[in-house]
């Protein structure tokens, strides 16, 4: 197979049947669409190429820079495509959460700008957020950037409506699957594939998978975050279900060790989410059915992410003090206090206020007197024991109050006598008009 350009190798990825002895479904054939085998390593290769190719010639003439609000696979694909066409690429993000991806982008020659966004993801309604302001400026005429705008660009979904979806139908001998299960990030792949499959067979059921509110699975937005994505339309999905980090890693390990698929955590989440949805249905079927999920990228970029959460997979001792070990009983012990109560407590009880957001979000606006310990670092500190004295009360804050509640539960279980979580997080504090300071 010979190509004149590497971009010609994008698409036409394999559809591989998962061994029933692995997944245990009796009446459903489960297939994985291996988007990790695109030339740049992920599902995003399709969208990146479809969004940028029409503007490449003009951008080169004008000396523009390709820019995208991405810290992951879209950025990687655009950096490679830009280099291929002699164009620089700039990644703008609130926070680079996967160190291996950041290092790879730098190796590819990308410029990375981390703006002091107030939350962990772009919120187009937050007009005072620096990340949102930057996004709005990119849309104005006359700027020196080719902005691909993956969260709102219909060419994102079109790449999958014209490529990924029809390929699935062709590989199933002209039939659409009965179920399509997809993790939802920018919503481009799930929206585009769903439109192609339903155009062929309106009865196809589409299951969208989002992250749990306080969790982080690379490439997947949480139930709250996904509402801010311009391409997201809840009407596309027959059901939207949550998937946890633990499930993503369990599924990833199964795909790696039992199926020889070098899947990343998002592929693991799609596999486990598919099984969880399909198992109750499988028992009631009398005819064979078909389901497809997507393995969107590869495992190698996430070794640090996996090691931090599952050290035992690397021959290291399991972590006792971890959010993954929390039970419903632990979470039931959390004391979450509203903004007005928190203000009074800060004034009278003088608790240590710990802001768990990223450094740029903290620098943008934070509670006066609070200390910034990024959640990843805080996680490492907690793993090694109580990170501060138990003689002083503690108030934990995060963007919307969910991750702080989980850490409050963990610290309470570890023996801290008075640790509380700010209900609604910094967003609630801001919306209540409570004072915030800027570095």
N, C-alpha and C positions, 0 to 999 in steps of 0.2 A: 504494500500500500504506500503510494508516494504522494507527497504534497508539496506545493510551492510555498506554503506558509503554514506555520504551526496553528494558526487560527482555523485552518481548514479541518483540523483534527478535533475541534470542539463538537460535542454531540455524538449521537449514535453509540451511546454507552450500553453495556450489556444489561440484560434483565435475567437475573439468576434465581433459580428456584431454591428455596431453603428446604433442607432435608426435613421431612415430617418427624423423623426420630429426634430432631433437635427441638422443634417448636411444639410438637404434640397435638396439633390440630388434625382431626380425622377427616373432615369433609371440606376443608378449605386449603387450596394450594396457595402458599405464601411466596411472593417473589420480591427480590430486592433490586431496585434500579440503581446501578452502581455509578453514580455521578462522580464519585471519587476518582474515576478513571478518565475524566476530562484532562486535557494536557497540563493545566495549571493546578490540578488537584482537587477541584470541587465543582459543585453545582453552580456556583457563581460565575464560572467561566462563560456560561451561556448568556447570562444577563449582562455581564460586563461588556462582552463583545457586541451584543445587540444594542446596548445603550450608547456605545462610544463610536462605533465604526462610521456612521454617517457624518460625524463631525470631525474626523481625524484630519482630513485634507485641509479644511479651513482653519483648524486649530494650529496646524503646522505653519501655514502661511502667516498667521497672525502672531506666532510665537507664544501661544497660550500654554497653560499648565492644566492637565487633567486633575480634577479635584473631586473627592467623594467623602462624605461623612461615614467613614467605615474604619473599623479597627480589625477587620478579619479577611475573609476570603475574597470579598469584592475588591478590597484594596489590593490584595496580592495580585489578582487577575489584571486589574487596571494598571498596576505598576509594570507588569510584564508586557502588556499590550502597548503601553506608552513607550517603554524602552524600545520595543520592536519598531515603532514608528517615529523614533527620535523626539518624543515628547516627555517632559518631566511629569511626575505624578506627586500629588500632595494628599496625604491622609489627614483629615481633620476629625478629631474625636474628643470626647470628654475624658476618656480613660482607656489606655491600652491594658487589658486585663490578662492577656496571654503573652508572656514574655517571648516565647519562641516565635510568635507571629511578628512581634515588633522587631525582633532581631532580623527576621527574614526580610521584612520590608526595608529595613536599613541596608541590608545586603543588596537588595534590588535597586538601591539608589533613591528610594522614596523619601520625600520630606514628610515628617510627622509633626503636626501641630496639635497639642492637647490644650483645648480651651477650657476656661474655668466655668463650665456649665454647672447649673445649680442642681441638676439631677443626673442620673446615670445614663439617660438616653435623651434624644432629641424630643422636645415637647413643643410642637408648632404653636401652641396657644400661649406659651410663656414668653411674651414679647420682650421681657427684660432679661432673658437668659442669653448670655454671650453666644452660646452655641446656636440658639434659634436666630439671633440677630445675624450671625455669620451666614446661616442658611438662607435667610431672606435676601441678603446682599448678593449672594451668588446668583439669584434669579433676576437681578437687574441687568438691563442691557449695558454693554460697554465695559464689563469687567474682563479681566485678562485670564479667565478660566473657562475651561470646558467642563461644566458641572454635570455629572451623569445623574445625580439626584435619585438614588435607588429607592428611597422610601415613597416617592410619589410618581416616578416615571413609568408610564404604561408599557414602555419597551421592556421593562423588567419582566412583567407578566407575559408579554407577547413572546419572549424568547422561549418560554415553556409551553405556551399555547400552540406555537408553530413547530416546536422541536420535541421537547420531553414527552408531552402528552401523546402526540401521534406516534412516536417511537414505541411507547408502551402498547398502544393498540396494535401496531404492526407486529410486535414480538409476541403478542397473544393471538396471533393468527386472525387478525381483524376484529377481535372482540375487545371491549372495554372491561376492566376488572369490575367485580361487584363492589369492592371497597378500595378506596385510595386513602392512605394514611400519611399525613405530612406534618412535620414540625413547622411552626410558623415563626419566621423572623421578619423579613421585609414583607412577607406574604406574597411575593412574586411567583414563587414556584407553585405553591398550593393553589393560588388563584388561576394561574395560567394553565396548569395541568388539569384542574377541575373543569375549566371551560372547554378544553379539548375533549375530555372524556365524556362530559355530559352532552356535548354536541353529537357525539356518536351514540350515546345511550343515556337518556335522561335519568335512568334509574340508578346510576352510579352514586354510591354514598361516600361522602368526603368527610373524613375525621381530621380535625386540626388539633395539634398538640402544642400547648404552651407551657412555660415553666411555672412552677409554684411561686407564689408572690415573693417569698424571701430567698429564693434559690437562684443559682446561676448555672445554666447549662449553655456553653458556647453556641452561638448561632440561633438561640431560641429566645423569644421575648416572653415576658411574664404576661399574665392575664390583664394586668393594668397597662403595661407598656405597649402591648399590641394595639390598643385602642388609639394610640397616637400615630400609627403608621397609615399614610394616605392610601396605600393599596389594600389595606385590610377592610374586608366587608364581611361581617358575621353571617350574612345570608348565603355566602359560598359554602358554609360548612353545615353538615347535618348534625354534628356535635363538636364541641370544643372541650377538650379534656386536658388536665394538667399532668405533667410528668416531672419527676424529681431528679436531682443529681444522682441519687442512689440507683434509681431505675435506669438512668442513662448509662451509668458505668456498668451495671449488671448486664444490660443488653450489649454494650460494647464488648465486654469480655466474652460473652457467648459468641458473638459474631467473629471475634478474633480466634478463639480457641476451638470452636466447634464447626465454624463455617469457612475458615481461612480467608475471611474478609477483613482487610485492614481498615476497619471503620473507626471513625472518631466518635466522641460522645453523642453528637446529634443523631448519627445513624443508630447508635445504641438506644437512644430515647425513642426513635421512630419504631424500632423493632419491638421493644418492650411495650410501648403504647399500643402498637397494633395487636400484640398478643392479648393484652389486658382487655381490649375492646372486643376482640373476635372470639375469645374462649367461650363466653356464655352463649354466643350465637351458634357456634360450631356444634354444640351438643344438640341443638334442635333441628339441624339441617338433615334433609333426606337426599339432597342432590349436591353434587360438587359445585363449589364456588371458588372465586379467585380474589385475592387481595394483593395489593402492591404498596410497598413503602420505599422511601428513598434513603440511600446511604450517601449523604451529601459531601463528605470529605474524609480525610485519612487520619489515622491515629497519631502519626509522628509529631504533629504540631502541639499535641496536648499532653505530652508525657509529664510535664511539670504540674499541670492541672490534676491529672490522675494521681500522681505521686503524693500530692498534698492531701488528697481525699481518701486514697486507698493505699497507704504505704505498704500494707501487707502483700500487695500484688508484686512488690519489688523486693520482697524478702525482709522488710522492715517491720517492727512491731506495730500492731494496730493502735490507733489513737483512742484513748479513753475519753478525753475531754473534747468531744467533737459534736457539732450540730447534728450530724447524721445519727447520733445515738439518742437524741431526744425522744421522749415518749409523749403521748397525749397527757399523761399525768404531769410531766414536767411543764408542758406548755400551759397547763391549767393553773400553775402557781405564779404566773407572771403578773406583776403589777404594772399596768400601763396607765399613765396619767395624762390628762388633757393639758393643753397649753396653759390655761389660766392656773391650774393647780401646779404645774411645773414651775411657772414663774414665781409663785408664792414659795414653793419649796426651795428654789435656788436662792431666794432672798433670805429665808430663815434657816434652812438646814445646811446650806453651803455644800451641796453634793459635788463630787467630781463629775463634770459633764464631759462625756466622751462622744465625739462626733466620728462616726464610722465611715463617712463618705470619702471619696477620693480627694487628693490634695487640691485639685483645681476647683472642685465644687466647694470645698471648705474655704479656699481663698476668696471665692466669689462672695459668699455670705455665710456667716456662722453666728452661733450664740456667743455673746461676749464672755470671755473667760473659759470657754470650752477648749479641750485639747483634741487634736486630730490624730486618730490612730486608724489608718485605713483598714477595712474589714479583713483583707488578706493577712496583714501584719497582726491584727488583733487575734485572728484565728490561730496564728503561730504561737503568740504569747499564751493564749488560753490552753493550748495543747500541752504546754510545759508547766501548767499550774496556774494558780490565781495571779493575775497580772498586776495587782495592786493591793494595798492594805485593806483588810476587812473592817478596819476601824472607821473608815469614812464612807458615807453613802455614795452611791453612783447612779447617775442618770445617763442612759445610753440613747443616742439619736442616730437615725439613718434617714434616707430620703423620705420614706413614707411610713416608717414605724414597724415594718414587719421583720426585717433582719435584726433590728435592735431588740425586739421582743424575744426572738429565739436566743440571742446571746444572753439576755437577762435571765431566761429560763435555765440556760446552761450554768451561768455563774451562781444562781440560786441553788441549783443542785450540787454545785461544788462547795457550797457552804457560806457564800457571802450573805450576811444578814439583811442587807437593805440595798438591793439593786432594782431599778425601775426603768421602764422604757417610755420614751416620749410617743404618745399615741398620735398617729398621723405623721410623725417625723418632722423634718425641717420644712417640708411643704406645708403642713398644717400650721406650724409656727409662723411661717411667712404669711399665709393666707389670713391668719388671725390678726395680723398687724403687729405682732410682737417684735421687739427690736432685734435687728441683726447687724453685724459689723462686717467690714470688708478689709482684707489685708491689701 
